[in-house]
């Protein structure tokens, strides 16, 4: 099986299986070897993404049903399917949830309270006990059937870090005949993918490396000074991130912390969860496996001696605590860093990307080549996904600011930018220009609420949101902003094209996000799920 290039299609109300089938001749002409389909099993009616599965034994009726999926798979050059083993929707329409006996068997419930393990902080997405062989068989029956018939050639596994036993799960997939598996595993800088039976990750480490290659490190001092000037923020990003993780551990993740505390009463559990520098460790209590990388991460974290001994299996009898602790550090990292700190620290928004470190200002050519030499042959290479904070073209244009730091500083000072919110909005306007006011308003609302500083989802400050939105709208009308973008745009295009060239020629398998073969200036979801002009691309 040759994987030459994957083309991601975000299926939903505007793109069902039949519509995707009409695109097959076009993607063949592009040279794509595999369609890469978003989750296609039965999700909530009207789902715009498919990750809220209510019945994994059926193909989505809203997308056209199983006959249409099979027709698409037969006509496509190849198919890779996104699957969601970690959670299902806690919904009365979910037969496994509605039946109390099935709920207790299939879902990870707290026997004392009936409270379920959540996906991150989303109460209506409940963790599945996929480590149970019966649960695995039932929830994977349809996917395994499609693979056995040769209709799909591989799968992308969503959020493996949420599973009780990621290695065991992936080994079970391989034993059942799924030879080509990619994991949505976020690797922090310096972290290596474990020796799992997979082709590789979904490619965020490549995204951040290839972007870093075009960020001029010589501009770091200028950008840091300008950021201090407009925002007053003097701390490095690592401190901002730790503060946000600890804040989340003490608030949104209180139910998870209390469940851990019921298993082992230790002081400072919140601080322990927030102190990890990677999403999680992979200690396997049942097998007694503790790899050197696990030991190094536990020793690096801020843990009391007894908790460290428990997590390293030096004090036995706490297997459930070890498993649940590891399942919790990932959500604390994701929500604290990507969904909070990234919206609080705006030194250069091009660096605020999934799996990225905004404190790392650029990447040397030698460092890039070293990373290239270690990539697995079939690892995915991405620059834009449904989860990225910005499209590759927006990110490239913002990276180009480091090529003209004096001009950027002059614009910022001429506009009298004050505070992180205004600086964040100015970068957004410059990066995504031309930008409709309604799209900018929606982004500003999400950014402010995610950052939890000016506003929040729990307690929105709509007056403050309107003030920042009005500021953004004024920027859209400023002639000096437009002139600056005209100067910046060709520099950003050079970076964008260079990134695309490297993605298509580097070791690994390029992943093209649907529509991104032409310039796509998109912000975080749901902005990146806007309808694609397929006719324009087919004509091109």
C-alpha positions in Angstrom: 0.0 0.0 0.0 1.5 3.3 -1.1 0.4 6.4 0.7 1.4 9.3 -1.5 -0.9 12.1 -0.2 -4.0 12.3 2.0 -6.8 14.8 1.3 -8.9 15.6 4.4 -12.6 16.1 3.8 -14.7 17.6 6.7 -18.0 15.8 6.2 -21.1 17.4 7.6 -24.4 19.0 6.6 -22.8 20.7 3.6 -20.7 17.8 2.4 -22.1 14.3 2.6 -20.8 11.0 1.1 -22.5 11.7 -2.3 -21.0 15.2 -2.5 -17.6 13.7 -1.6 -18.0 11.1 -4.3 -18.4 13.9 -6.9 -15.0 15.3 -5.8 -13.2 12.0 -6.5 -12.2 12.8 -10.1 -10.8 16.1 -8.9 -8.7 14.7 -6.1 -7.4 12.0 -8.4 -6.2 14.7 -10.8 -4.3 16.4 -7.9 -2.4 13.1 -7.4 -4.0 12.3 -4.1 -3.7 8.6 -3.1 -6.3 8.6 -0.3 -9.3 10.5 0.8 -9.1 11.2 4.6 -12.6 11.3 5.9 -13.7 12.9 9.2 -15.7 10.6 11.6 -18.4 8.9 9.6 -20.3 6.7 12.1 -23.6 7.8 13.5 -23.2 11.1 15.4 -25.8 13.4 16.8 -28.3 14.6 14.1 -27.0 17.8 12.6 -23.4 17.3 13.9 -21.0 19.5 12.1 -17.9 17.4 12.9 -18.9 13.8 13.7 -17.0 13.5 17.0 -20.2 13.3 19.1 -20.9 9.6 18.1 -24.1 8.1 19.4 -23.9 4.7 17.7 -20.5 3.4 16.5 -22.2 0.3 15.0 -23.9 2.3 12.2 -22.7 4.6 9.4 -24.1 8.1 9.6 -27.6 8.4 8.2 -27.3 12.2 7.9 -24.2 11.7 5.6 -26.0 9.3 3.4 -25.8 5.9 5.1 -23.7 2.9 4.6 -24.5 2.3 0.9 -23.3 5.8 0.1 -20.1 5.4 2.1 -19.4 2.1 0.4 -19.9 3.7 -3.0 -17.5 6.5 -2.0 -14.9 4.0 -0.8 -15.2 2.0 -4.1 -14.7 5.0 -6.3 -12.0 6.8 -4.2 -8.4 5.9 -4.9 -8.1 5.0 -1.3 -9.7 5.9 2.1 -8.4 6.6 5.6 -11.1 7.0 8.2 -11.0 9.1 11.4 -12.3 7.1 14.3 -13.2 8.1 17.9 -12.5 5.3 20.4 -12.2 7.5 23.6 -15.8 8.8 23.9 -19.4 8.9 22.8 -22.2 11.3 23.3 -24.0 11.0 26.6 -27.3 11.3 24.9 -30.7 9.6 25.1 -30.4 8.9 21.4 -27.3 6.8 22.2 -28.6 3.2 22.8 -25.5 2.4 24.9 -26.2 5.4 27.1 -29.9 5.1 27.3 -29.9 1.6 28.7 -28.6 1.7 32.3 -27.1 -1.8 32.1 -25.3 -1.0 28.9 -24.2 2.4 30.2 -22.5 0.7 33.2 -20.8 -1.8 31.0 -19.6 0.5 28.1 -18.9 3.8 29.9 -16.3 4.8 32.5 -18.6 5.6 35.4 -17.8 6.5 39.0 -19.6 3.7 41.0 -20.0 6.0 44.0 -21.7 8.9 42.2 -22.6 7.7 38.7 -20.5 10.7 37.4 -18.8 9.7 34.1 -15.2 10.4 32.8 -15.6 13.3 30.4 -13.8 14.2 27.2 -11.8 17.2 28.4 -14.4 19.5 30.1 -17.4 18.5 27.9 -20.0 17.0 30.1 -22.0 15.4 27.4 -19.1 13.5 25.9 -18.5 10.4 28.1 -15.4 8.2 28.2 -15.7 4.7 26.8 -14.2 1.6 28.4 -12.6 0.6 25.2 -9.9 -1.4 27.1 -12.7 -4.0 27.8 -12.5 -6.6 25.0 -16.3 -6.8 24.6 -16.6 -3.0 24.5 -13.8 -2.9 21.9 -15.5 -5.5 19.7 -18.9 -3.9 19.7 -17.7 -0.3 19.2 -15.2 -1.3 16.4 -17.3 -3.9 14.6 -18.3 -1.6 11.7 -14.8 -0.1 11.2 -13.2 -3.6 11.3 -15.8 -4.8 8.8 -15.0 -2.0 6.4 -11.3 -2.6 6.7 -11.6 -6.4 6.2 -13.5 -5.8 3.0 -10.8 -3.5 1.7 -13.1 -0.4 1.7 -10.8 1.5 4.0 -7.0 1.3 4.0 -6.3 2.8 7.4 -7.6 4.9 10.3 -6.7 8.0 12.2 -7.2 7.5 16.0 -8.6 10.5 17.8 -7.1 11.4 21.2 -5.4 8.1 22.1 -4.1 9.8 25.3 -7.5 9.6 26.8 -7.4 5.8 26.7 -6.6 3.7 29.7 -4.1 1.6 27.8 -3.1 3.3 24.5 -0.5 0.6 23.6 -2.9 -2.3 24.3 -5.6 -0.6 22.2 -3.2 0.0 19.2 -1.9 -3.6 19.4 -5.5 -4.9 19.3 -6.1 -2.8 16.2 -3.0 -4.3 14.5 -4.0 -7.8 15.6 -7.4 -7.3 14.0 -5.8 -6.5 10.6 -5.6 -2.7 10.7 -2.0 -2.3 9.5 -2.1 1.4 8.8 -2.9 3.6 11.8 -2.1 7.2 12.7 -2.5 8.6 16.1 -3.6 12.1 17.0 -0.7 12.3 19.5 0.6 15.8 20.4 4.4 15.5 20.9 5.9 18.3 22.8 9.3 19.6 21.6 11.9 17.0 22.4 9.3 14.2 23.1 9.5 11.1 20.9 6.6 8.9 19.9 6.5 5.6 21.8 7.2 2.3 20.1 3.6 1.7 19.1 2.4 -0.3 16.1 1.5 2.8 14.1 2.6 4.7 11.0 3.2 7.8 13.0 1.4 10.9 14.3 -1.0 13.2 12.5 1.9 15.6 12.0 1.7 18.6 14.3 5.4 18.3 15.1 6.1 18.9 11.3 3.7 21.8 11.3 5.6 23.6 14.0 9.0 22.7 12.7 8.3 23.9 9.2 6.8 27.1 10.5 9.8 27.7 12.8 12.1 27.4 9.8 10.7 30.7 8.5 10.6 32.6 11.7 13.6 34.9 11.9 15.3 34.3 15.3 17.1 37.6 15.0 13.8 39.3 15.5 13.1 37.8 18.9 14.4 40.6 20.9 12.4 43.2 19.0 9.2 41.2 19.3 9.7 40.6 23.0 10.4 44.2 23.6 7.4 45.3 21.6 5.1 42.8 23.4 6.3 44.1 26.8 5.6 47.7 25.6 2.0 47.1 24.5 0.9 44.4 27.0 3.1 44.8 30.1 3.7 41.0 30.0 7.3 40.3 31.1 7.0 36.5 31.9 8.1 33.8 29.5 5.4 31.7 28.0 6.2 28.7 30.2 5.1 30.7 33.2 1.9 31.8 31.6 1.1 28.3 30.5 1.8 26.8 34.0 -0.5 29.4 35.6 -3.3 28.6 33.2 -2.9 24.8 33.7 -3.0 25.2 37.4 -6.1 27.5 37.2 -7.9 24.9 35.1 -6.9 22.0 37.4 -8.3 24.0 40.3 -11.6 24.9 38.6 -12.9 23.1 35.5 -11.2 19.8 36.4 -12.3 19.7 40.0 -14.4 16.6 39.4 -11.5 14.7 38.0 -9.2 15.9 40.9 -11.8 14.8 43.5 -12.0 11.4 41.9 -8.2 11.1 42.1 -8.2 12.3 45.7 -10.8 9.6 46.6 -8.3 7.0 45.3 -5.2 8.5 47.0 -5.4 11.4 49.5 -2.4 13.6 48.6 -1.8 17.3 49.0 -1.2 19.3 45.9 -2.9 17.0 43.3 -3.8 20.1 41.2 -0.2 21.3 41.2 1.0 17.8 40.3 -1.4 17.5 37.3 -0.3 21.0 36.1 3.4 20.3 36.4 3.9 17.8 33.6 5.7 19.1 30.5 4.1 16.5 28.2 0.5 15.4 27.7 1.0 12.2 29.7 3.1 9.3 30.7 2.4 5.7 29.6 3.1 3.6 32.7 1.2 0.3 32.3 0.2 -0.9 35.8 -1.1 -4.3 34.7 2.1 -5.2 32.9 4.3 -3.4 35.4 5.9 -1.4 32.5 7.7 1.8 33.3 9.8 3.1 30.4 12.8 5.4 30.9 10.9 8.3 29.4 8.1 7.8 31.9 10.6 7.9 34.8 12.2 11.0 33.4 8.9 12.9 33.1 7.7 11.9 36.6 11.1 13.0 38.1 10.9 16.3 36.2 7.4 17.1 37.4 6.6 18.7 40.8 5.3 15.7 42.8 5.6 14.7 46.4 7.7 11.7 47.0 4.8 9.3 47.7 2.8 10.3 44.6 6.0 9.9 42.5 6.6 6.4 43.9 3.0 5.4 43.2 3.1 6.7 39.6 6.3 4.8 38.9 4.8 1.6 40.4 7.3 1.6 43.3 4.4 1.4 45.7 1.8 -1.0 44.3 -1.9 -1.3 45.0 -2.9 2.0 43.2 -3.4 0.8 39.6 -6.6 2.7 39.1 -5.1 5.9 40.4 -2.1 5.6 38.1 -4.3 5.0 35.0 -6.7 7.9 35.9 -3.9 10.3 36.7 -2.4 9.7 33.3 -5.8 10.1 31.6 -6.1 13.5 33.3 -2.8 15.2 32.6 -3.5 15.4 28.9 -6.8 17.3 29.2 -5.2 19.7 31.7 -2.4 20.3 29.2 -4.7 20.8 26.3 -7.2 23.0 28.0 -4.7 25.0 30.0 -2.2 25.6 27.2 -3.9 25.4 23.8 -7.3 26.6 24.9 -6.3 29.2 27.5 -2.7 30.3 27.5 -2.6 30.6 23.7 -5.2 33.3 24.0 -3.4 35.1 26.8 0.1 35.3 25.3 0.3 37.1 22.0 4.0 37.8 21.4 3.7 36.2 17.9 0.5 34.4 17.2 2.1 32.3 14.4 3.7 30.3 17.2 0.5 29.7 19.2 -0.3 26.4 17.5 -1.3 22.9 18.6 1.8 21.0 19.7 3.8 24.2 19.5 5.8 26.3 22.0 5.3 30.0 21.7 8.5 30.4 23.7 10.5 28.8 20.8 11.2 31.7 18.4 12.3 30.0 15.2 14.2 26.8 14.3 17.6 26.5 12.8 18.2 24.7 9.5 20.3 22.0 11.3 17.5 21.4 13.9 15.0 21.1 11.0 17.2 18.5 9.2 17.7 16.6 12.4 13.9 16.4 12.9 13.4 15.4 9.2 15.9 12.5 9.5 13.9 11.0 12.4 10.4 11.1 10.8 8.8 7.7 10.1 8.3 7.0 6.4 4.5 7.1 6.6 4.1 9.7 9.3 1.6 12.4 8.3 2.9 15.9 7.4 0.3 18.6 8.1 0.2 22.4 8.1 -3.6 22.8 8.6 -6.2 20.7 10.3 -9.7 21.1 11.7 -8.1 21.7 15.1 -5.4 24.2 14.3 -5.8 27.7 15.6 -5.1 29.2 12.2 -4.7 28.0 8.6 -1.2 27.6 7.1 -1.6 30.8 5.1 -2.5 32.9 8.1 0.3 31.4 10.1 2.8 32.0 7.2 1.8 35.7 6.9 2.2 36.2 10.6 5.6 34.5 10.5 6.6 37.1 7.8 6.3 39.8 10.4 9.6 38.6 11.7 11.2 39.6 8.4 10.1 43.2 8.8 10.1 43.8 12.6 10.8 47.6 12.3 7.8 48.1 10.0 5.6 46.1 12.3 6.6 48.0 15.3 6.0 51.3 13.5 2.5 50.2 12.6 1.7 49.0 16.2 2.9 52.3 17.6 1.1 54.4 15.0 -2.1 52.7 16.0 -1.4 53.2 19.8 -2.1 49.5 20.5 -2.7 49.0 24.2 -3.0 45.6 26.0 -2.8 42.0 24.9 -6.4 41.9 23.6 -5.8 44.7 21.1 -2.4 43.3 20.0 -4.0 39.9 19.5 -6.8 41.4 17.4 -4.4 43.4 15.3 -2.4 40.3 14.4 -5.6 38.5 13.6 -6.7 41.2 11.2 -3.3 41.4 9.5 -3.0 37.7 9.2 -6.5 36.9 7.8 -7.1 40.1 5.8 -9.5 40.5 3.9 -11.8 39.5 6.8 -15.5 40.0 7.1 -16.6 41.9 10.2 -18.9 39.0 11.3 -16.1 36.5 11.1 -13.8 38.8 13.2 -16.5 39.3 15.8 -17.0 35.6 16.2 -13.3 35.0 16.5 -12.9 37.8 19.1 -15.7 36.4 21.2 -14.1 32.9 21.2 -10.6 34.2 21.9 -11.7 36.4 24.8 -13.8 33.6 26.4 -11.1 31.0 25.9 -8.5 33.2 27.5 -10.7 33.7 30.6 -9.1 37.1 31.3 -11.4 39.6 29.7 -14.4 37.3 29.5 -15.2 33.6 29.8 -17.7 31.0 28.7 -19.0 30.6 32.2 -19.3 34.3 32.9 -19.2 36.2 29.6 -18.6 40.0 29.8 -20.5 41.0 26.7 -19.7 44.7 27.2 -16.0 44.0 27.2 -16.4 41.7 24.2 -18.2 44.4 22.3 -15.5 47.0 23.0 -12.8 44.6 21.6 -15.0 43.7 18.6 -15.5 47.4 17.9 -11.7 47.9 18.0 -11.3 45.1 15.5 -13.9 46.6 13.2 -12.1 49.9 13.3 -8.9 48.2 12.3 -10.6 46.8 9.2 -11.4 50.4 8.1 -7.9 51.8 8.7 -6.1 52.6 5.4 -2.6 52.2 7.1 -3.5 48.6 8.1 -4.5 47.9 4.5 -1.3 49.3 3.2 0.7 47.3 5.6 -1.0 44.1 4.6 -0.3 44.9 0.9 3.4 45.0 1.8 3.2 41.9 4.0 1.1 39.7 1.8 3.7 38.7 -0.8 6.2 37.8 2.0 3.6 35.6 3.6 2.9 33.9 0.2 6.6 33.1 -0.2 6.5 31.3 3.2 3.3 29.6 2.5 4.5 28.2 -0.8 7.8 27.1 0.7 5.9 25.3 3.5 3.7 23.6 0.9 6.8 22.5 -1.1 8.5 21.1 2.0 5.3 19.3 3.0 5.0 17.7 -0.5 8.7 16.6 -0.6 9.7 15.8 3.0 9.9 12.2 4.4 6.3 11.2 5.3 2.9 11.5 3.8 1.5 15.0 3.0 -2.0 15.7 4.5 -3.9 18.4 2.6 -6.9 19.9 4.4 -9.8 20.2 2.1 -9.6 23.4 0.0 -6.1 24.4 1.2 -4.6 23.7 -2.2 -5.5 27.3 -2.9 -4.9 30.2 -0.5 -7.1 29.7 2.6 -7.2 32.4 5.2 -9.1 30.7 8.0 -9.2 31.1 11.8 -10.0 28.6 14.6 -13.1 26.4 14.3 -15.8 26.9 13.3 -14.3 29.5 10.9 -12.2 26.7 9.3 -15.3 24.7 8.5 -16.8 27.3 6.2 -18.0 26.0 2.8 -15.3 25.4 0.2 -15.6 26.7 -3.3 -15.1 23.4 -5.0 -16.0 24.7 -8.5 -13.2 27.3 -8.3 -10.7 24.6 -7.4 -11.9 22.2 -10.1 -11.6 25.0 -12.7 -8.1 25.8 -11.5 
